[in-house]
Amino acid sequence: MRYISSITVDKLIIDYPDVLQSFALVFDIQEGWAELINDLCKSTQIYAKQENITSFTFTKFERKFGGLFVSHEEGDMLIGKIIRFSERISFNICEECGKRGYLHSSTGNEWGTTETLCSKHALRKLYKRVDAIGLIGKC
């Protein structure tokens, strides 16, 4: 597993200081979701500035149940919706390379390790594609 690089994290922190200011900020994701995280930070920072929301900050980006899960402090309902939208989109992006991805499992069902992968990375890991809708509904 190749986690997001420190160079990418440093660039995100420099580009989005208003929303990535937490002392204990955690990036527990792979490089393939970097562009999605960039877009999420960009849109929330612009919105927070427009609405004068100064207390909002991201605290953690991680994979849960094969998709992106974002933790944050403060914010409002629209910021929450932007975050949930990004989390849903992550189920269509390979977390390793950023190409079109699908939910895959190490066992072919919800009992195995789940990751969102393109066909190439799923084959490399011998993962089987699973129904994302059915699996997400069980969480």
N, CA, C and O atoms as a GROMACS GRO file, in nm:
protein
  556
    1MET      N    1   0.084  -0.118   0.000
    1MET     CA    2   0.000   0.000   0.000
    1MET      C    3   0.089   0.124   0.000
    1MET      O    4   0.180   0.136   0.081
    2ARG      N    5   0.061   0.215  -0.091
    2ARG     CA    6   0.138   0.339  -0.103
    2ARG      C    7   0.052   0.454  -0.053
    2ARG      O    8  -0.040   0.499  -0.121
    3TYR      N    9   0.084   0.503   0.065
    3TYR     CA   10   0.007   0.613   0.122
    3TYR      C   11   0.039   0.743   0.052
    3TYR      O   12   0.140   0.755  -0.018
    4ILE      N   13  -0.048   0.839   0.070
    4ILE     CA   14  -0.030   0.970   0.008
    4ILE      C   15   0.106   1.026   0.051
    4ILE      O   16   0.145   1.016   0.167
    5SER      N   17   0.178   1.085  -0.043
    5SER     CA   18   0.315   1.130  -0.016
    5SER      C   19   0.316   1.254   0.071
    5SER      O   20   0.220   1.332   0.074
    6SER      N   21   0.425   1.271   0.142
    6SER     CA   22   0.440   1.390   0.227
    6SER      C   23   0.447   1.516   0.141
    6SER      O   24   0.408   1.624   0.186
    7ILE      N   25   0.496   1.504   0.019
    7ILE     CA   26   0.501   1.619  -0.073
    7ILE      C   27   0.359   1.664  -0.106
    7ILE      O   28   0.330   1.783  -0.105
    8THR      N   29   0.271   1.568  -0.135
    8THR     CA   30   0.132   1.600  -0.165
    8THR      C   31   0.064   1.662  -0.044
    8THR      O   32  -0.008   1.761  -0.057
    9VAL      N   33   0.086   1.605   0.074
    9VAL     CA   34   0.026   1.657   0.197
    9VAL      C   35   0.075   1.799   0.223
    9VAL      O   36  -0.004   1.888   0.255
   10ASP      N   37   0.205   1.821   0.210
   10ASP     CA   38   0.260   1.955   0.232
   10ASP      C   39   0.200   2.057   0.137
   10ASP      O   40   0.169   2.170   0.177
   11LYS      N   41   0.181   2.019   0.010
   11LYS     CA   42   0.121   2.109  -0.089
   11LYS      C   43  -0.024   2.141  -0.050
   11LYS      O   44  -0.066   2.256  -0.060
   12LEU      N   45  -0.099   2.040  -0.007
   12LEU     CA   46  -0.237   2.063   0.035
   12LEU      C   47  -0.242   2.160   0.154
   12LEU      O   48  -0.326   2.250   0.156
   13ILE      N   49  -0.155   2.142   0.250
   13ILE     CA   50  -0.154   2.229   0.369
   13ILE      C   51  -0.118   2.372   0.331
   13ILE      O   52  -0.174   2.467   0.386
   14ILE      N   53  -0.024   2.389   0.237
   14ILE     CA   54   0.013   2.523   0.191
   14ILE      C   55  -0.101   2.586   0.112
   14ILE      O   56  -0.131   2.705   0.131
   15ASP      N   57  -0.166   2.510   0.025
   15ASP     CA   58  -0.273   2.563  -0.060
   15ASP      C   59  -0.402   2.592   0.016
   15ASP      O   60  -0.477   2.682  -0.022
   16TYR      N   61  -0.429   2.516   0.123
   16TYR     CA   62  -0.557   2.529   0.194
   16TYR      C   63  -0.536   2.545   0.345
   16TYR      O   64  -0.582   2.461   0.423
   17PRO      N   65  -0.467   2.651   0.386
   17PRO     CA   66  -0.435   2.668   0.528
   17PRO      C   67  -0.558   2.692   0.616
   17PRO      O   68  -0.555   2.664   0.736
   18ASP      N   69  -0.664   2.743   0.559
   18ASP     CA   70  -0.784   2.772   0.639
   18ASP      C   71  -0.859   2.647   0.682
   18ASP      O   72  -0.924   2.647   0.786
   19VAL      N   73  -0.853   2.540   0.602
   19VAL     CA   74  -0.929   2.419   0.634
   19VAL      C   75  -0.840   2.302   0.676
   19VAL      O   76  -0.891   2.198   0.719
   20LEU      N   77  -0.709   2.317   0.664
   20LEU     CA   78  -0.616   2.212   0.705
   20LEU      C   79  -0.522   2.267   0.812
   20LEU      O   80  -0.400   2.272   0.793
   21GLN      N   81  -0.580   2.309   0.922
   21GLN     CA   82  -0.501   2.374   1.027
   21GLN      C   83  -0.490   2.294   1.155
   21GLN      O   84  -0.429   2.339   1.251
   22SER      N   85  -0.548   2.177   1.158
   22SER     CA   86  -0.546   2.096   1.279
   22SER      C   87  -0.406   2.048   1.311
   22SER      O   88  -0.332   2.004   1.223
   23PHE      N   89  -0.369   2.057   1.438
   23PHE     CA   90  -0.237   2.012   1.482
   23PHE      C   91  -0.220   1.862   1.459
   23PHE      O   92  -0.111   1.816   1.426
   24ALA      N   93  -0.326   1.788   1.477
   24ALA     CA   94  -0.319   1.641   1.466
   24ALA      C   95  -0.382   1.593   1.335
   24ALA      O   96  -0.448   1.489   1.335
   25LEU      N   97  -0.364   1.664   1.227
   25LEU     CA   98  -0.422   1.629   1.097
   25LEU      C   99  -0.367   1.495   1.049
   25LEU      O  100  -0.246   1.472   1.049
   26VAL      N  101  -0.459   1.404   1.007
   26VAL     CA  102  -0.420   1.269   0.966
   26VAL      C  103  -0.463   1.245   0.821
   26VAL      O  104  -0.578   1.270   0.784
   27PHE      N  105  -0.369   1.195   0.740
   27PHE     CA  106  -0.397   1.152   0.603
   27PHE      C  107  -0.369   1.002   0.597
   27PHE      O  108  -0.254   0.962   0.577
   28ASP      N  109  -0.471   0.921   0.615
   28ASP     CA  110  -0.455   0.776   0.614
   28ASP      C  111  -0.521   0.721   0.487
   28ASP      O  112  -0.608   0.634   0.492
   29ILE      N  113  -0.476   0.774   0.373
   29ILE     CA  114  -0.531   0.738   0.242
   29ILE      C  115  -0.416   0.717   0.144
   29ILE      O  116  -0.300   0.744   0.175
   30GLN      N  117  -0.451   0.670   0.026
   30GLN     CA  118  -0.351   0.650  -0.078
   30GLN      C  119  -0.352   0.764  -0.178
   30GLN      O  120  -0.443   0.847  -0.179
   31GLU      N  121  -0.251   0.768  -0.260
   31GLU     CA  122  -0.228   0.877  -0.355
   31GLU      C  123  -0.341   0.898  -0.456
   31GLU      O  124  -0.363   1.010  -0.502
   32GLY      N  125  -0.413   0.792  -0.490
   32GLY     CA  126  -0.518   0.802  -0.591
   32GLY      C  127  -0.631   0.896  -0.555
   32GLY      O  128  -0.700   0.945  -0.645
   33TRP      N  129  -0.652   0.923  -0.428
   33TRP     CA  130  -0.759   1.015  -0.386
   33TRP      C  131  -0.709   1.157  -0.364
   33TRP      O  132  -0.785   1.242  -0.318
   34ALA      N  133  -0.583   1.186  -0.398
   34ALA     CA  134  -0.525   1.318  -0.374
   34ALA      C  135  -0.602   1.428  -0.448
   34ALA      O  136  -0.627   1.535  -0.391
   35GLU      N  137  -0.639   1.403  -0.572
   35GLU     CA  138  -0.712   1.505  -0.648
   35GLU      C  139  -0.851   1.529  -0.588
   35GLU      O  140  -0.898   1.643  -0.584
   36LEU      N  141  -0.917   1.424  -0.543
   36LEU     CA  142  -1.047   1.437  -0.477
   36LEU      C  143  -1.033   1.520  -0.349
   36LEU      O  144  -1.116   1.606  -0.322
   37ILE      N  145  -0.930   1.493  -0.270
   37ILE     CA  146  -0.905   1.569  -0.147
   37ILE      C  147  -0.876   1.715  -0.180
   37ILE      O  148  -0.924   1.805  -0.112
   38ASN      N  149  -0.797   1.737  -0.286
   38ASN     CA  150  -0.767   1.873  -0.329
   38ASN      C  151  -0.897   1.948  -0.363
   38ASN      O  152  -0.917   2.061  -0.318
   39ASP      N  153  -0.982   1.886  -0.442
   39ASP     CA  154  -1.109   1.950  -0.480
   39ASP      C  155  -1.198   1.976  -0.359
   39ASP      O  156  -1.263   2.080  -0.350
   40LEU      N  157  -1.201   1.882  -0.265
   40LEU     CA  158  -1.280   1.898  -0.144
   40LEU      C  159  -1.228   2.015  -0.060
   40LEU      O  160  -1.307   2.098  -0.014
   41CYS      N  161  -1.097   2.022  -0.042
   41CYS     CA  162  -1.039   2.132   0.036
   41CYS      C  163  -1.063   2.267  -0.032
   41CYS      O  164  -1.094   2.366   0.034
   42LYS      N  165  -1.049   2.269  -0.163
   42LYS     CA  166  -1.069   2.392  -0.239
   42LYS      C  167  -1.213   2.443  -0.223
   42LYS      O  168  -1.234   2.560  -0.193
   43SER      N  169  -1.310   2.356  -0.244
   43SER     CA  170  -1.449   2.399  -0.239
   43SER      C  171  -1.491   2.439  -0.097
   43SER      O  172  -1.565   2.536  -0.079
   44THR      N  173  -1.445   2.366   0.003
   44THR     CA  174  -1.484   2.402   0.140
   44THR      C  175  -1.413   2.530   0.187
   44THR      O  176  -1.472   2.609   0.260
   45GLN      N  177  -1.289   2.550   0.145
   45GLN     CA  178  -1.220   2.673   0.184
   45GLN      C  179  -1.286   2.795   0.121
   45GLN      O  180  -1.305   2.896   0.188
   46ILE      N  181  -1.322   2.786  -0.007
   46ILE     CA  182  -1.390   2.897  -0.074
   46ILE      C  183  -1.523   2.926  -0.004
   46ILE      O  184  -1.553   3.042   0.025
   47TYR      N  185  -1.601   2.823   0.022
   47TYR     CA  186  -1.731   2.841   0.087
   47TYR      C  187  -1.716   2.897   0.228
   47TYR      O  188  -1.788   2.988   0.267
   48ALA      N  189  -1.623   2.842   0.305
   48ALA     CA  190  -1.603   2.889   0.443
   48ALA      C  191  -1.563   3.037   0.446
   48ALA      O  192  -1.606   3.111   0.534
   49LYS      N  193  -1.480   3.079   0.351
   49LYS     CA  194  -1.442   3.221   0.344
   49LYS      C  195  -1.562   3.308   0.310
   49LYS      O  196  -1.583   3.413   0.371
   50GLN      N  197  -1.641   3.264   0.211
   50GLN     CA  198  -1.759   3.342   0.170
   50GLN      C  199  -1.859   3.358   0.284
   50GLN      O  200  -1.920   3.464   0.300
   51GLU      N  201  -1.876   3.253   0.362
   51GLU     CA  202  -1.973   3.254   0.471
   51GLU      C  203  -1.912   3.295   0.606
   51GLU      O  204  -1.980   3.294   0.708
   52ASN      N  205  -1.784   3.332   0.605
   52ASN     CA  206  -1.713   3.375   0.725
   52ASN      C  207  -1.717   3.267   0.835
   52ASN      O  208  -1.739   3.297   0.952
   53ILE      N  209  -1.695   3.142   0.794
   53ILE     CA  210  -1.689   3.030   0.888
   53ILE      C  211  -1.541   3.008   0.919
   53ILE      O  212  -1.468   2.950   0.839
   54THR      N  213  -1.498   3.054   1.035
   54THR     CA  214  -1.356   3.050   1.069
   54THR      C  215  -1.316   2.929   1.154
   54THR      O  216  -1.198   2.898   1.165
   55SER      N  217  -1.413   2.861   1.212
   55SER     CA  218  -1.380   2.751   1.304
   55SER      C  219  -1.377   2.614   1.236
   55SER      O  220  -1.347   2.515   1.302
   56PHE      N  221  -1.408   2.607   1.107
   56PHE     CA  222  -1.410   2.479   1.036
   56PHE      C  223  -1.269   2.432   1.004
   56PHE      O  224  -1.185   2.511   0.961
   57THR      N  225  -1.242   2.304   1.025
   57THR     CA  226  -1.115   2.243   0.984
   57THR      C  227  -1.132   2.092   0.967
   57THR      O  228  -1.209   2.028   1.039
   58PHE      N  229  -1.058   2.037   0.873
   58PHE     CA  230  -1.054   1.892   0.857
   58PHE      C  231  -0.959   1.836   0.962
   58PHE      O  232  -0.862   1.901   0.999
   59THR      N  233  -0.987   1.715   1.009
   59THR     CA  234  -0.899   1.652   1.107
   59THR      C  235  -0.842   1.519   1.058
   59THR      O  236  -0.732   1.480   1.097
   60LYS      N  237  -0.918   1.448   0.973
   60LYS     CA  238  -0.871   1.316   0.928
   60LYS      C  239  -0.934   1.277   0.796
   60LYS      O  240  -1.052   1.299   0.772
   61PHE      N  241  -0.850   1.218   0.710
   61PHE     CA  242  -0.894   1.158   0.584
   61PHE      C  243  -0.851   1.012   0.589
   61PHE      O  244  -0.732   0.983   0.604
   62GLU      N  245  -0.947   0.919   0.579
   62GLU     CA  246  -0.914   0.777   0.588
   62GLU      C  247  -1.008   0.694   0.503
   62GLU      O  248  -1.110   0.743   0.454
   63ARG      N  249  -0.972   0.565   0.484
   63ARG     CA  250  -1.058   0.473   0.412
   63ARG      C  251  -1.138   0.392   0.514
   63ARG      O  252  -1.082   0.336   0.608
   64LYS      N  253  -1.270   0.387   0.492
   64LYS     CA  254  -1.357   0.301   0.572
   64LYS      C  255  -1.453   0.232   0.476
   64LYS      O  256  -1.513   0.296   0.391
   65PHE      N  257  -1.466   0.102   0.490
   65PHE     CA  258  -1.556   0.023   0.407
   65PHE      C  259  -1.528   0.042   0.259
   65PHE      O  260  -1.620   0.032   0.176
   66GLY      N  261  -1.403   0.069   0.224
   66GLY     CA  262  -1.362   0.082   0.086
   66GLY      C  263  -1.376   0.221   0.028
   66GLY      O  264  -1.336   0.244  -0.087
   67GLY      N  265  -1.430   0.316   0.103
   67GLY     CA  266  -1.448   0.452   0.054
   67GLY      C  267  -1.383   0.553   0.147
   67GLY      O  268  -1.339   0.520   0.257
   68LEU      N  269  -1.378   0.675   0.100
   68LEU     CA  270  -1.322   0.784   0.178
   68LEU      C  271  -1.413   0.819   0.294
   68LEU      O  272  -1.535   0.824   0.279
   69PHE      N  273  -1.354   0.842   0.410
   69PHE     CA  274  -1.426   0.891   0.527
   69PHE      C  275  -1.352   1.013   0.578
   69PHE      O  276  -1.231   1.007   0.603
   70VAL      N  277  -1.423   1.125   0.593
   70VAL     CA  278  -1.362   1.252   0.631
   70VAL      C  279  -1.413   1.295   0.768
   70VAL      O  280  -1.534   1.302   0.791
   71SER      N  281  -1.320   1.324   0.857
   71SER     CA  282  -1.355   1.378   0.989
   71SER      C  283  -1.322   1.527   0.989
   71SER      O  284  -1.226   1.571   0.926
   72HIS      N  285  -1.404   1.604   1.060
   72HIS     CA  286  -1.383   1.749   1.063
   72HIS      C  287  -1.440   1.807   1.192
   72HIS      O  288  -1.513   1.741   1.265
   73GLU      N  289  -1.404   1.933   1.217
   73GLU     CA  290  -1.456   2.006   1.331
   73GLU      C  291  -1.536   2.125   1.280
   73GLU      O  292  -1.495   2.194   1.186
   74GLU      N  293  -1.649   2.148   1.343
   74GLU     CA  294  -1.735   2.263   1.312
   74GLU      C  295  -1.792   2.255   1.170
   74GLU      O  296  -1.813   2.145   1.117
   75GLY      N  297  -1.817   2.371   1.109
   75GLY     CA  298  -1.878   2.375   0.976
   75GLY      C  299  -2.030   2.388   0.986
   75GLY      O  300  -2.085   2.400   1.095
   76ASP      N  301  -2.096   2.386   0.872
   76ASP     CA  302  -2.241   2.395   0.868
   76ASP      C  303  -2.298   2.282   0.783
   76ASP      O  304  -2.224   2.194   0.739
   77MET      N  305  -2.427   2.286   0.760
   77MET     CA  306  -2.493   2.178   0.687
   77MET      C  307  -2.441   2.164   0.543
   77MET      O  308  -2.424   2.053   0.495
   78LEU      N  309  -2.414   2.275   0.475
   78LEU     CA  310  -2.366   2.267   0.337
   78LEU      C  311  -2.226   2.206   0.332
   78LEU      O  312  -2.196   2.126   0.242
   79ILE      N  313  -2.140   2.242   0.425
   79ILE     CA  314  -2.007   2.181   0.429
   79ILE      C  315  -2.021   2.030   0.450
   79ILE      O  316  -1.950   1.952   0.388
   80GLY      N  317  -2.113   1.990   0.537
   80GLY     CA  318  -2.138   1.848   0.559
   80GLY      C  319  -2.182   1.778   0.431
   80GLY      O  320  -2.141   1.665   0.404
   81LYS      N  321  -2.266   1.846   0.353
   81LYS     CA  322  -2.312   1.787   0.226
   81LYS      C  323  -2.199   1.777   0.125
   81LYS      O  324  -2.192   1.679   0.051
   82ILE      N  325  -2.112   1.876   0.120
   82ILE     CA  326  -1.997   1.872   0.029
   82ILE      C  327  -1.906   1.754   0.066
   82ILE      O  328  -1.858   1.682  -0.022
   83ILE      N  329  -1.885   1.735   0.194
   83ILE     CA  330  -1.801   1.624   0.241
   83ILE      C  331  -1.865   1.490   0.206
   83ILE      O  332  -1.797   1.402   0.154
   84ARG      N  333  -1.994   1.473   0.234
   84ARG     CA  334  -2.062   1.346   0.203
   84ARG      C  335  -2.060   1.318   0.053
   84ARG      O  336  -2.045   1.203   0.011
   85PHE      N  337  -2.074   1.423  -0.028
   85PHE     CA  338  -2.068   1.407  -0.174
   85PHE      C  339  -1.929   1.354  -0.216
   85PHE      O  340  -1.920   1.262  -0.298
   86SER      N  341  -1.824   1.411  -0.160
   86SER     CA  342  -1.688   1.364  -0.190
   86SER      C  343  -1.667   1.220  -0.145
   86SER      O  344  -1.602   1.142  -0.214
   87GLU      N  345  -1.722   1.186  -0.029
   87GLU     CA  346  -1.711   1.049   0.019
   87GLU      C  347  -1.778   0.952  -0.078
   87GLU      O  348  -1.725   0.844  -0.104
   88ARG      N  349  -1.894   0.989  -0.130
   88ARG     CA  350  -1.963   0.903  -0.227
   88ARG      C  351  -1.884   0.890  -0.357
   88ARG      O  352  -1.874   0.782  -0.414
   89ILE      N  353  -1.829   1.001  -0.404
   89ILE     CA  354  -1.750   0.999  -0.528
   89ILE      C  355  -1.630   0.904  -0.515
   89ILE      O  356  -1.590   0.842  -0.613
   90SER      N  357  -1.574   0.894  -0.395
   90SER     CA  358  -1.454   0.810  -0.376
   90SER      C  359  -1.478   0.665  -0.417
   90SER      O  360  -1.382   0.595  -0.450
   91PHE      N  361  -1.603   0.618  -0.415
   91PHE     CA  362  -1.633   0.482  -0.455
   91PHE      C  363  -1.623   0.461  -0.606
   91PHE      O  364  -1.647   0.352  -0.657
   92ASN      N  365  -1.586   0.569  -0.678
   92ASN     CA  366  -1.568   0.562  -0.823
   92ASN      C  367  -1.425   0.595  -0.866
   92ASN      O  368  -1.397   0.607  -0.985
   93ILE      N  369  -1.335   0.609  -0.768
   93ILE     CA  370  -1.198   0.648  -0.798
   93ILE      C  371  -1.102   0.547  -0.734
   93ILE      O  372  -1.110   0.520  -0.614
   94CYS      N  373  -1.015   0.491  -0.814
   94CYS     CA  374  -0.915   0.397  -0.762
   94CYS      C  375  -0.828   0.470  -0.660
   94CYS      O  376  -0.766   0.572  -0.691
   95GLU      N  377  -0.824   0.418  -0.540
   95GLU     CA  378  -0.748   0.485  -0.436
   95GLU      C  379  -0.597   0.474  -0.456
   95GLU      O  380  -0.521   0.544  -0.389
   96GLU      N  381  -0.553   0.387  -0.546
   96GLU     CA  382  -0.409   0.374  -0.572
   96GLU      C  383  -0.360   0.464  -0.683
   96GLU      O  384  -0.252   0.523  -0.672
   97CYS      N  385  -0.438   0.478  -0.793
   97CYS     CA  386  -0.389   0.553  -0.909
   97CYS      C  387  -0.477   0.670  -0.951
   97CYS      O  388  -0.433   0.754  -1.030
   98GLY      N  389  -0.601   0.678  -0.901
   98GLY     CA  390  -0.689   0.788  -0.936
   98GLY      C  391  -0.775   0.765  -1.060
   98GLY      O  392  -0.855   0.851  -1.095
   99LYS      N  393  -0.759   0.652  -1.126
   99LYS     CA  394  -0.842   0.621  -1.243
   99LYS      C  395  -0.980   0.574  -1.198
   99LYS      O  396  -1.007   0.563  -1.078
  100ARG      N  397  -1.067   0.545  -1.293
  100ARG     CA  398  -1.202   0.495  -1.264
  100ARG      C  399  -1.191   0.369  -1.180
  100ARG      O  400  -1.121   0.275  -1.218
  101GLY      N  401  -1.261   0.367  -1.068
  101GLY     CA  402  -1.253   0.252  -0.980
  101GLY      C  403  -1.389   0.199  -0.940
  101GLY      O  404  -1.492   0.265  -0.959
  102TYR      N  405  -1.388   0.080  -0.884
  102TYR     CA  406  -1.509   0.013  -0.835
  102TYR      C  407  -1.474  -0.051  -0.702
  102TYR      O  408  -1.358  -0.077  -0.672
  103LEU      N  409  -1.575  -0.075  -0.623
  103LEU     CA  410  -1.553  -0.139  -0.494
  103LEU      C  411  -1.515  -0.285  -0.516
  103LEU      O  412  -1.583  -0.358  -0.588
  104HIS      N  413  -1.406  -0.326  -0.452
  104HIS     CA  414  -1.357  -0.464  -0.461
  104HIS      C  415  -1.334  -0.518  -0.321
  104HIS      O  416  -1.314  -0.441  -0.226
  105SER      N  417  -1.336  -0.649  -0.309
  105SER     CA  418  -1.314  -0.713  -0.180
  105SER      C  419  -1.215  -0.827  -0.195
  105SER      O  420  -1.206  -0.891  -0.300
  106SER      N  421  -1.143  -0.852  -0.089
  106SER     CA  422  -1.047  -0.962  -0.090
  106SER      C  423  -1.117  -1.097  -0.095
  106SER      O  424  -1.056  -1.196  -0.136
  107THR      N  425  -1.244  -1.102  -0.054
  107THR     CA  426  -1.319  -1.229  -0.053
  107THR      C  427  -1.435  -1.231  -0.152
  107THR      O  428  -1.497  -1.335  -0.173
  108GLY      N  429  -1.464  -1.116  -0.214
  108GLY     CA  430  -1.578  -1.109  -0.306
  108GLY      C  431  -1.709  -1.079  -0.236
  108GLY      O  432  -1.814  -1.078  -0.300
  109ASN      N  433  -1.705  -1.054  -0.106
  109ASN     CA  434  -1.826  -1.014  -0.032
  109ASN      C  435  -1.786  -0.913   0.076
  109ASN      O  436  -1.669  -0.874   0.085
  110GLU      N  437  -1.882  -0.872   0.156
  110GLU     CA  438  -1.856  -0.767   0.255
  110GLU      C  439  -1.769  -0.812   0.372
  110GLU      O  440  -1.731  -0.728   0.455
  111TRP      N  441  -1.736  -0.938   0.383
  111TRP     CA  442  -1.658  -0.987   0.497
  111TRP      C  443  -1.508  -0.970   0.477
  111TRP      O  444  -1.432  -0.985   0.573
  112GLY      N  445  -1.465  -0.940   0.358
  112GLY     CA  446  -1.322  -0.923   0.334
  112GLY      C  447  -1.282  -0.778   0.344
  112GLY      O  448  -1.363  -0.691   0.375
  113THR      N  449  -1.155  -0.752   0.318
  113THR     CA  450  -1.105  -0.616   0.311
  113THR      C  451  -1.160  -0.551   0.186
  113THR      O  452  -1.150  -0.609   0.078
  114THR      N  453  -1.219  -0.433   0.198
  114THR     CA  454  -1.277  -0.366   0.082
  114THR      C  455  -1.194  -0.243   0.045
  114THR      O  456  -1.150  -0.166   0.131
  115GLU      N  457  -1.175  -0.226  -0.084
  115GLU     CA  458  -1.102  -0.112  -0.139
  115GLU      C  459  -1.166  -0.073  -0.271
  115GLU      O  460  -1.222  -0.157  -0.341
  116THR      N  461  -1.157   0.055  -0.304
  116THR     CA  462  -1.201   0.101  -0.435
  116THR      C  463  -1.080   0.101  -0.526
  116THR      O  464  -0.984   0.175  -0.505
  117LEU      N  465  -1.086   0.017  -0.630
  117LEU     CA  466  -0.970  -0.005  -0.716
  117LEU      C  467  -1.011  -0.008  -0.863
  117LEU      O  468  -1.125  -0.040  -0.897
  118CYS      N  469  -0.917   0.025  -0.950
  118CYS     CA  470  -0.936   0.003  -1.093
  118CYS      C  471  -0.914  -0.146  -1.120
  118CYS      O  472  -0.869  -0.219  -1.032
  119SER      N  473  -0.945  -0.189  -1.239
  119SER     CA  474  -0.930  -0.331  -1.273
  119SER      C  475  -0.786  -0.378  -1.258
  119SER      O  476  -0.762  -0.490  -1.212
  120LYS      N  477  -0.690  -0.295  -1.298
  120LYS     CA  478  -0.548  -0.331  -1.291
  120LYS      C  479  -0.504  -0.359  -1.147
  120LYS      O  480  -0.441  -0.462  -1.120
  121HIS      N  481  -0.537  -0.270  -1.055
  121HIS     CA  482  -0.494  -0.287  -0.916
  121HIS      C  483  -0.573  -0.396  -0.845
  121HIS      O  484  -0.521  -0.463  -0.756
  122ALA      N  485  -0.699  -0.415  -0.884
  122ALA     CA  486  -0.778  -0.524  -0.826
  122ALA      C  487  -0.720  -0.659  -0.868
  122ALA      O  488  -0.710  -0.751  -0.786
  123LEU      N  489  -0.682  -0.670  -0.994
  123LEU     CA  490  -0.622  -0.794  -1.043
  123LEU      C  491  -0.489  -0.822  -0.974
  123LEU      O  492  -0.459  -0.936  -0.938
  124ARG      N  493  -0.410  -0.718  -0.956
  124ARG     CA  494  -0.280  -0.732  -0.890
  124ARG      C  495  -0.296  -0.786  -0.747
  124ARG      O  496  -0.211  -0.861  -0.699
  125LYS      N  497  -0.404  -0.747  -0.681
  125LYS     CA  498  -0.429  -0.792  -0.543
  125LYS      C  499  -0.520  -0.915  -0.536
  125LYS      O  500  -0.544  -0.968  -0.428
  126LEU      N  501  -0.569  -0.959  -0.652
  126LEU     CA  502  -0.663  -1.072  -0.661
  126LEU      C  503  -0.794  -1.042  -0.588
  126LEU      O  504  -0.855  -1.131  -0.529
  127TYR      N  505  -0.837  -0.917  -0.592
  127TYR     CA  506  -0.964  -0.875  -0.532
  127TYR      C  507  -1.076  -0.896  -0.632
  127TYR      O  508  -1.054  -0.895  -0.753
  128LYS      N  509  -1.197  -0.915  -0.581
  128LYS     CA  510  -1.315  -0.935  -0.665
  128LYS      C  511  -1.409  -0.816  -0.649
  128LYS      O  512  -1.426  -0.761  -0.540
  129ARG      N  513  -1.470  -0.777  -0.759
  129ARG     CA  514  -1.564  -0.665  -0.758
  129ARG      C  515  -1.690  -0.703  -0.682
  129ARG      O  516  -1.741  -0.814  -0.694
  130VAL      N  517  -1.739  -0.608  -0.602
  130VAL     CA  518  -1.862  -0.630  -0.525
  130VAL      C  519  -1.961  -0.518  -0.554
  130VAL      O  520  -1.923  -0.412  -0.604
  131ASP      N  521  -2.085  -0.541  -0.521
  131ASP     CA  522  -2.191  -0.442  -0.540
  131ASP      C  523  -2.177  -0.334  -0.434
  131ASP      O  524  -2.205  -0.358  -0.316
  132ALA      N  525  -2.134  -0.215  -0.475
  132ALA     CA  526  -2.113  -0.106  -0.380
  132ALA      C  527  -2.242  -0.064  -0.314
  132ALA      O  528  -2.242  -0.034  -0.194
  133ILE      N  529  -2.351  -0.059  -0.386
  133ILE     CA  530  -2.477  -0.014  -0.329
  133ILE      C  531  -2.521  -0.108  -0.217
  133ILE      O  532  -2.559  -0.061  -0.109
  134GLY      N  533  -2.517  -0.236  -0.240
  134GLY     CA  534  -2.556  -0.332  -0.138
  134GLY      C  535  -2.466  -0.327  -0.017
  134GLY      O  536  -2.512  -0.338   0.096
  135LEU      N  537  -2.335  -0.310  -0.040
  135LEU     CA  538  -2.240  -0.307   0.069
  135LEU      C  539  -2.253  -0.180   0.150
  135LEU      O  540  -2.249  -0.184   0.273
  136ILE      N  541  -2.267  -0.066   0.084
  136ILE     CA  542  -2.280   0.062   0.155
  136ILE      C  543  -2.408   0.063   0.237
  136ILE      O  544  -2.411   0.117   0.347
  137GLY      N  545  -2.512   0.004   0.184
  137GLY     CA  546  -2.640   0.000   0.256
  137GLY      C  547  -2.633  -0.079   0.384
  137GLY      O  548  -2.714  -0.056   0.473
  138LYS      N  549  -2.537  -0.172   0.396
  138LYS     CA  550  -2.523  -0.254   0.515
  138LYS      C  551  -2.441  -0.184   0.624
  138LYS      O  552  -2.440  -0.227   0.739
  139CYS      N  553  -2.371  -0.077   0.586
  139CYS     CA  554  -2.285  -0.009   0.684
  139CYS      C  555  -2.364   0.078   0.777
  139CYS      O  556  -2.307   0.143   0.865
   0.00000   0.00000   0.00000
